[in-house]
Amino acid sequence: MNFQHKLQKYKNNKINRSLGIPDTCPKNSFYKYFIIIPSYSENLYIHDTLDTVAIQNKELLSQTLVVVVINNSIDDNRIIKDNNYSTYRKLLNQNYVFELIVIDCFSRRNALSENQSGVGVARRIGYDYCIQYAKKNSLFFSLDADTLIHKNYLLQIIQTYKTKKFTSAVVNFQHQSNDNPEIQQAIVKYETLLKNIAFNIRTTGSPYGFVSMGSTIICTMEAYIAVGGMPMKKATEDFYFLQQLAKFSRIHIIDKVLVYPSSRAETRVYLGTGFRMSNLNKDILFKDLYINPEAYIGLKFFFKIIETKWDCSIIEIISSIAKINGNLYKYLENENFSNAFKKIQKNSINKKQLLNQFHTWFDNFKIYKFLKIYINDAR
């Protein structure tokens, strides 16, 4: 199936054109770059975010469309709705050096239904809107409304894209400093734990060794279409979106810190940064992020077995695992590994294809389920 056919199929079956109303039409029919920002009660923060967009390379900004999706559900309280209205009016009255489209998903007529709201839906509305003005290799940049970006954010990423020809990437990040010493200490610990987990997964040979954070994601329009678009979830949309992107093509990691997420304490998304910072006094704050190093050793052993015994019988593979790692053996039994791997072997014509199919099956979700076995004895 060629790209144009996939694109038309996506437009016909995936885009809900009834969600959101843009304030105006873009000046051009095509843009190379798109920055998509969902905004939910962010009047105190989004203007700082857009100020950091405004200082990007002027030539690149001239080829960029910035799309802000102001959103709330019908059932949200008046404070949130008023905040969104203030954001909307202020953005429309600003004269930015870049082109800005503001999508209304908040007003009485355009507010989202309760079961069709949240950050994943807002991101998707923004991405889907951009498709009509994009080409196959146009880049979609995902930010949050309280995130700041480095002055060379666009320049660095686009230079890397031209060199590496990636279809998706994540950039390194560093949370903004917090005036509260307790929160600042916690945010440093949180960030360190996230990056350590990603690094350790990467060293096992898995293609999922990255931190899943919405404001660090970049992908081509082709990749976005290929994975079926942004998951319409209230939370963890970034985790599942990146997982699908990694299955489409390996995600490139840009090591330079280019994104500065907020460190503020708020509870709107379970297990997000704000949620953790607002629950500092609870013992379980980082419990799910402490992983025993033995877990990574187990993963690396598993991937090595698959790489060296890819064309062996499933009995031989399982036997090798059972002798060395009981936890891994029990986990794979629960995941019905034997049947899954036999199908992978049957559908693979060579080692490269088998390894690609294997890592598609043993994905990020399965990795984290396996790591959880080692959480209790990690500290």
Secondary structure, DSSP 8 states (H G I E B T S, - for coil): --HHHHHHHHHHHT--TTS-EESS--SSS--SEEEEEEESS-TTTHHHHHHHHHTS-HHHHTTEEEEEEEE-BTTS-HHHHHHHHHHHHHHHT---SSEEEEEEESSTTT-B-GGG-SHHHHHHHHHHHHHTT--TT-EEEE--TT-EE-TTHHHHHHHHHHHH--SEEEEEE-----SSHHHHHHHHHHHHHHHHHHHHHHHTT-TT-S---GGGEEEEHHHHHHTTSS---SS-HHHHHHHHHHHHS--EEEEEEEEE-------SSTTSHHHHHTTTTSTTTTGGG---HHHHHHHHHHHHHHHHSTTS-HHHHHHHHHHH-HHHHHHHHHTTHHHHHHHHHHT-SSHHHHHHHHHHHS-HHHHHHHHHTTTTT--
